[in-house]
Each structure stands twice: as C-alpha cells, then as structure tokens.
Amino acid sequence: MSIQEEAVILIGHGSLRSASGASMIRIAARLRERGVAAVVEAAFLNYSRPTLAETVEKIVAAGGTQIIIQPYFLIAGVYVQNDLRALIAEVQAQFPALSFQLAPVIGDHPALTTLAQRRVEAALEEYHMSSPALCLMAHGTPLPAANAPLYAIVGALVGNLGLATSCVGYLDCNTPTIAEAIDQLATSGIHEIVALPYFLHLGRHVAEDLPQLIAEAQARHPATAVRLAHHLDYDLCLVDAVQGLLPLAKPALQREMVTELCGPYA
C-alpha cells in the first residue's frame, strides 16, 4: 500500500488543562505537510478531545480503511501497554472493517536526545551554569523496565555536555522521587542542578507540580542552585522522531529530515 493511502492518528494522554495538547496537534499538522500520509490526525486517551473514537469516525467518513496509531508517549508504560491497547480494541469493535496498526512509542529515538540537549543547553546559557548535575524529571510508571529510555537519554546528555553527574527522579510510581533525587545530589556536594521536565505536554504536572517541587527543593538547599529547564514542548525534532517511527516512513524522507531539520543525529 502506498504512503498516501495510510491514515495516521497521533494519540497523547490528554489533560484537564485547556490546550495542553496543542504541541501534538501542531506536530500532526507538520506531518501532513510533509506528506507522510493522506490523513494525519490527533486524538487523546483521557480528558481532552477529540477522543480516539471521534477521530476514527472522521477518518472512516472520509473513506479510510487502514489506520496507524502512533502513541505520542515517551515510554511504553501502563497507559500505552494497557489503557491504549484496550481503547484500540474497543474502537475496533465499533469499526470491525478497519485495520489498526500500533506503532512504537517515541522512546530514546536520537531526535529526543537532540531535543533534550537543546533544552538543557538553553538552561545552562540562561542561568550561566558551567558543569551542573542533571536531574531528569519524569512521570514514572509501575512497569520499571519501561523506564529504560530515560536512562539512555540521561547517559547521552551527560556524555555530550560534560555534566558533573545525573539522576532520574519520578513524580509518581517509582523511586527516587524528584524531591529525593534532588536531595541526593545536593547533599553529595553538588552546587548547581539543572532540572529537565521530561514531559511532552504543558499539563498540570509541568505547569504547577514541577515548579512547586523545584521551589521546595531550593528552599531545602539554599546553597545549591536548582534551575528549571523548559519541557520538551513543540520542536521539529519531535516531528522527526514521530515520522521516523511510523512504519510507512520512506527511507529517503528519513534521511532528508535528519540532515535538514534536527540532525545529524549520533
């Protein structure tokens, strides 16, 4: 089947915070502009709209019969392995004539290392930090093995930027917590910490929870500068990553995006 005959749905978690999924919707639009598929739409697993069922119904009305579901998630945690699969099965029952294919999560695609490095470098420049420690702040999942891409990203950042040391701290479900991770760095003698919100959307966690955790950590460790970097947000690196994961992406398109937009990637 040719690339033009496929339909793609990017599906993110969703949030009660209005317009938190705007970046993902922009990425879907950029993928349409690149011509990766005749139809590229966005949908949400929870809270936000459109829902997956609503988006599938729109594609069916346009004559679509084959849909690739691209999880707009950084790791394959419970939301992807359980909730999303269950939701796809539910929608499949509503549209039995449709063919669904589930693509991989973004994971540790090289474009993610590039984007995370950009966010850290911007914080280093803004706050005039030389060789701080890195605390990557992630949501967490009760499936520990799913967190492997986080540590791959952290290892790459430490090597690429010559950072003093690093840690991963979790908002929920795993240890160490973000507070514990920062405490460990500060009590070990680290005087500068750049905290990277490894989140795609500007939901409540990024807008409220993480800044509060950083403020509290700064109050506990006044001798250590704890600086908050920007979350992943919208960037052409994310467009590249999603395009590279889609099973219909042409090698020529993949080479073009690596050399012209975000790369080259190591």
Buried (B, 14 or more C-beta within 10 A) or exposed (E): EEBEEBBBBBBBBBBEBEEBBBBBBBBBBBBBEBEBBBBBBBBBBEBBEBBBBEBBBBBBEEEBBBBBBBBBBBBBBBBBBEBBEEBBEEBBEEBEEBEBBBBBBBBBBBBBBBBBBBBBBEBBEEBEBEEBBBBBBBBBBEBEEBBEBBEBBBEBBBEBBEBBBBBBBBBEBBEBBBBEBBBBBBEEEBBBBBBBBBBBBBBEBBBEBBBEBBEBBBEBBEEBBBBBBBBBBBBBBBBBBBBBBBEBBEEEBBEBBBEEBBBEBE
